[in-house]
Amino acid sequence: MAAFKTVSLFGLPIVSASQHAAVTGLLEAPQEKRTAAFLNAHCMNTHKDDASYRWAVSKADYLLPDGSGMKLAARLQKKSFEANLNGTDLFVPLCQEAARLGRSIFFFGSQDGVADAAANRACELAPGLKIAGTRHGFFAKDDEADIIDAINRSGADIVLVALGVPLQDVWIARNRHKLNAGLVMGVGAQFDFFSGRVTRAPVIFRKAGCEWVWRLMMEPRRMAKRYLVGNFRFVFNAWREARAVRAGAPAATPVRGKRLLDIAVASSALLMLSPLMASTALAVAATSRGPVFFRQTRIGENGKPFTMLKFRSMYRDAEARRAALLETSDREGICFKSRTDPRITPVGRIMRRLSIDELPQIINVLKGDMSIVGPRPALPQEVAAYAPEAMSRLGAKPGITGLWQVSGRAEIGFDRMLEMDNAYIRSRSIVLDLTIIALTARAVFSGRGAY
């Protein structure tokens, strides 16, 4: 995989390279799977608001600076990019290099017929280019498997996805492991430009770094909020980050003191609850065969997997029996939960009723994988079934407790839990965390939704 020089902006490593070096690096080592995304001012505003997009961007191998806004943000920190790697400018040299190397491209996205027209134009600009296939970007979630199968059967070396930000990047991040292509890129409006559906700004606008002005003139009603409001917001955020960097402060501190609170609460809880935890460990070992602790892979902040600890409350073959019990779930949505789950041991039922089985997660908090307060830690198979909007709940560290836990736990359906998790992520504060911690004690003793 190509090793590019990067410039750190907004906490992200953004590629600094010439156009030729960028294209060459993206297309080398075709057997390796790589993902590339373009970042401009609008993308950075979306990155600040949308946790699912933040998660998707964190999964990309290469982040490319697109537009004068990124150049300005770098300049405010006395940094610079070697070149503006605008996606539309990169399109032609990418196609030409792909043709030279004999690589094929699949065009996926935009309106019906636009991908075909863009592919035809690419062949005119890059003679000899192999088109693996094309498909418009209108589909239901149930169509995704067929789309991925079609792309893989085409044998495409490169997949260009034009679904717009943030949908294209979330789609890529969610499905990248299923795609065989060496390079997958989200390309925004490129198909519209090269199909002739949308007229690109004249060269004089592009050279002045004002291509956005032209797009605003062409589509004032659709683009007014993005550019008139969005550009001002982006510049303000870029200036604020530059000021923080100059002062030696971290560029982004979503909740000041949250990690200190986690360490303080977890350390105190570990000391006070150690006799109870030791007694529980003995009870588990004495009443059923198997390890005392149950270790399970969960998905943490920004989609990062980690090993979560719990006291084992089920028999050893619980995971093997899970699939057969999915239809008995008492909970709405994709998160399985059953009041009469036969896999739970007698001691396990007591532990679950009092939430004692969760206590080893204190260790996860001290390790930094979890927080005291946060969204429920999700299973990998649950995340694989998420709709794009559900990815937003991965925008914070999962917690031992949270809004859904103090509001009914397993009685809360998945959609309602998602609303609560997103509300928490938007409103995170030390005061809110302390309030939820205080309410957790009441929820534990009431036992509501604990099974």
N, C-alpha and C positions, 0 to 999 in steps of 0.2 A: 504494500500500500504506500502511495506517495506520501512523503513527509514534507509538507509545506511549512514555510515560515508563517506564523500567525500573529495577529494583533488582538489584544484582549480589549473588548468593549462590552459593556453591559454584562460582564461576567462570562462572556462567550469567546472562544478562540476562533477568530475570523481570518480566513486565508488572505495572505498578502503575497501575490505572485503576478507575473505578467500573464497576459491572455494566452500566449503560446504555452507557457509553463503550466498554466492551470489546465488547459485542454489535454496536454500531453500526460500530465500526472493523473487526471481523471480516467484516462483510457488505458493506462498501463496495467499490467497484471490482470488480464480479463477473468482469470479464474477466481479472483478474490471478490467478495461481495462488498460494494461500497454504496453509500447513499450521500447525495449532495443536495443542499438547499440554499436558496438565495435569500439574503436578508436586506431589506430596505427599511425606510422609515415606518411605513405602514406595518411591516412585519414586526418591528420592534414594539410598536404600540400594541399589536395583537399579543405579542409575547408577554407583555406586562399584564394583560387582562385575562388571557385564556390559558388555564393550567394544562389543558389537553395539548395545546400548541407548544407550550414550554416542554412538555414531555416529549413531543415529537422532535423538536429541535435538538433536544439532548441526545437523541438517538442517531442523528446525522453524523457521518464521518467527516464531511467537509461543509463548512458554512462560508458562502461566498458573498463579498460586499457588493451590493447592487444600488447604485445611485449616489447622488451628491449628498444626501443626508448622512450616509455612513462616512463619507469623506469628511464632512463637517464635524461629526461626532469624534472622529479620530483626531482631527486638527485641534479641537478644544482640549485634548489631553496631550498635545504636542507629539502626536503619533501620525503615521501616514501609511496608506496602502500603496503598493507598487502599481496597481492598476484598478480601475473600476471594472469589476467583473459582472457587468450588466448582463442579465440572462438573455436578452434579445440580441445583444452584440456577440455573445458567446455561441449562439445557436449555429451560425454558418460555419465558423471554424471547427466546431465540434462535429458537425455533419461531414465536413470535408476530411477531417482526420479519421473519422469512423470509416468513410469510404476508402481512404488510403489503406487502412488496416484490415479492410474486409469485414468490419463489424456491422451487424444489423440493428435497426432501431424499431421499436414498437411505439406508436403514437397513441396515447390514451388520454382522452379528455375533451373538453369544450363541447359545443353544440354539434348536433348531427351534421355530418359532412365536413366540418371544419378540420378535423384531424386528417381526413383524406386529402383535403386541399393543401394543408400544411406539409404533408408528406410528399405530395407531388412537387410542391415548390422546393422542398429540400433536395429532391432529386435533380432539379434544374440547377440549383446552386452548388451541389456536390455530386457531379457526374459519377456514376458507379455505385452510389449509395444503395445499400440493401434495405428495403422496407420489410420488416418482419410481419407487420400487421398494423391495423388502426382500429380504434373504437371510440365512440362518443362517450361523454362523461355523465350521462344520465342513467342511473341504476338504483335499484333497491338493495338493501343489505343482503337479501337472499341471493342476489346475482353475483356477489363478490367471488364466491368459489368458482363459478363458471368463467368469470373474467380472468382470474389468476390462472386457471387451467388453460385458457386460450393463449395467454401471454407466454406461459411456459411451453406449450406445444408449438408455438411459433419459432422457438429457438432464439428469441431476441437476446442480443448481447447487452443492449441498452434499452431502458424503458423511460420515456419522457411522460410525466404525469401532469396534465394541465387541468386541475380541478379548482384552482384558486386557493388562497391562504384563508383559513388554516386547514381546510378539508384535505387538500392534496398531501400535505405533510403528515397529518394524522393517519390518513389512509396508508401512506407508505410505511410509516413506523409500525402500524398495526400488522401489516402484511409482508414486511420485508423478508422475514425468514421463510416465507412460502414461495417467493419469487426467485427463479434461478439466474436471472440476468446479473452480469457483473456490476453494472452501474444503473442505479435508479435515481432520477432527479425530478423534483417538483419544479415546473417551469412556468407557472402562472399563465400570463396572457400571450405567451409566445405563439401558440397556434393561431390565435386571432390575428396577430400581426402578419405572420407569414402566409396565412390563407387569404389575406386581403380583406378580411371581415372588418378589421379595425385599422385605420390609417395611423401609421407611426409618425411621431413628431419629425419635422424637417431637421436637417443636420444642424442648422444654426441653433435650434433649441437644445439639441443633444449636447453640442459642444459647450454651451453655456450652463449645462447642468440643470436645465429647466424643462425637461421633458414632461414633468408633472404639470406644468402650466398648460402645455398643449392638450394633454389628456383632460384637464379641467375645462378647457375651452370646448373640446369636442363633446364631453358628457358632463355638463355642469351640474345637473340634478343628481346624478349617481355619484360623482366624484367630489362634490363640495365638502361633505363631512370628512372624507378621507384626507383631503389635501388642505383645506382651509383650517379646519380644526385640528386634524391629525398632525400636520407639519408643525404647527405651533407647539402642540403637546410634545412631539418628539424632540424638538430643539430645547424645550425647557428641561426635559428629562436628561438629555445629553449634557446640558450645561450643569445640571445638578450633580450628575455623576462625576463630571470633570472636576467640579469644586470639591467633591468628597475625596477624589483620588489625590488632588493637590494637598488636601489637609491630612492625608494619610489615613482617612477613615474608609471602612469597607463601602463599596459602591452600592450594595443592596443589603439591608438588614430588615427583612419583613417584620419580625417581631423581636425587638431588642430584649435581651435577657431571657428569652425562652429556653435556651440551652442551659443556662445557669439554674433556672427554675427546675428543669428536668433533673439535673444532677442533684440538686438539693433535695427534692422530693423523693427521688429514687433511692438515694443514699440513706435518707432517714427511714424510708419504708423498709429497706432491706435489713437495717438494724433492728427495728421494732418488730418486724414480722418473721425474723429468722426462726424463733421457736415454733411458730405455726407452720412454717415451710418445712422444717425438719420433721415435725409430726406428720405432716401430709405425705412427705416422701416415704416415711416408714409405713403408713397406711396403704399407700399404693403398692409398695413392694410386697406387703404381707397378704394382700387380698386378690392379686391377679398376677399372672406370669407376664414378664416383659419388663422393659426399662421403666424407670421412674419418670423420666422426662420424655415428652413427645416433641420431636423436632420436625418442623414442616417448612417448606419453602413458601414464602409470601412475597408479595410485590410491594416495595416501598416507594419512597419519594422519587418522582421522575421515572418510575418504571424499574427501579433497581431492585433485583431480588435479594432477599436475605433469609437467614434461617431463624424462624421464630420458635421460642421455647414455651412450653406449657407443661403442667403436670399431666401425665397420661390419665385420661378419664374414660378411655375406651379399651376394648379388647384388642389384642395385637393385630387381628386381621381386619381392622376397621376400614382401612383404605381400600382393600380388595372388595369389600362389600358395599362401598359407597354408591357405585353406579346402579346397583339393583334397587337402591332405596330412594333414588332421586324423585320418583313419582309420589312419594309419601311426604314430600316437603310441606310444612305448614306455613311457609313464608312465601310471599309473592316475589316474583323476580328470579334472578339467576343465582342467588345465594341460598344454598341448601340449609335447612334447619327443620328438625322433627322433634315433636314433644315425646314421641314414643320410640325414639331411635333405639333399636335393640343392641346396638354396638356399645352402648354406654354401660360401664360397670356400676354396681351398687354404690361404691365409694365415689365413683365419678359423678353420679347424680347429686350427691351431697356437695361435692366440690363445685359443680356447675351452679347449683342453687345459690351458693354463697360467693361465686366467682373466685374461689380459691385456686382453681386450675390456671387462672391468668397470672398469678403472682410471679412466676419465673420470667415474665416479660419485663420485669424490673431490670433484669440483666441486659435485655435488648436495649432498654432506654440508656443504661450506663454506657453501652457500646456505641450508641449513636444511631442505631438502626431504627429506633422508634422514639416517640415522645410520650410523655404522660398523657397529653390530650391531643387527639387528632382523629382522622378518619379510620374506620375499621380496616385492619390489614387484609388485603384481598389475596385470594388464591390465584395462581397463574391461569387456571382454566376459566376462572371468572373474568379475569382481565381479557382473555382471548375472546370472550363473548360480549365484551363491552361495545356499546354503540359509541361513536366518536365523542358525543357530549359527556359520556360517563368517564372518559379519560381524565377529565378535570379533577376528579377526586384523588388523583395521584400527584397533585401539586403540593402536597405537604407530607411530612413524615406521618406514618400511621401511629395511632395512639392506643394506649391501654384502655382509655376511656374517651368519650366524646359526646357530642350532642345526641346522637342516636342511642348511645348506651344509657343516658340518663332520661330518655324519653320513651323507653319501652323495649329497647334491645331487639330481640328476635320478633317482637310483635310488629316492628316497623318494616314495611315492604321496601324492596330495593330502590324503587323510584323515590320514595320519601326519604330514605337514607341518603341517596345521592343529593337531594335538595339540601338536607341538613349539613352534609359534608362540605358542599360548595359554599353554603352560608357561613360555615365556620372558617373556611379558608379565606373568604373575602373579609371577614371581620376579626381575624386573629388578634388577640391582645393578651397581655398578662392578666388583666382583670377578668377577661372572659375565661381564661384557663383556670384561674383560682375559683371562679364561680362553678365551673363544671366539675372540678375536683371536689368541691363541697357537696354538690348535688349527687356525686357518685356514691357517697356513703349511704344516702337515702335510697338510691336505686338498688344497692347491694342488699340492704336489709329488707326492702319491700319484696325483692325477688321477682319483680315484674319482668316478663319476657326472658327469664333465665332458664334455659333448658338445652 
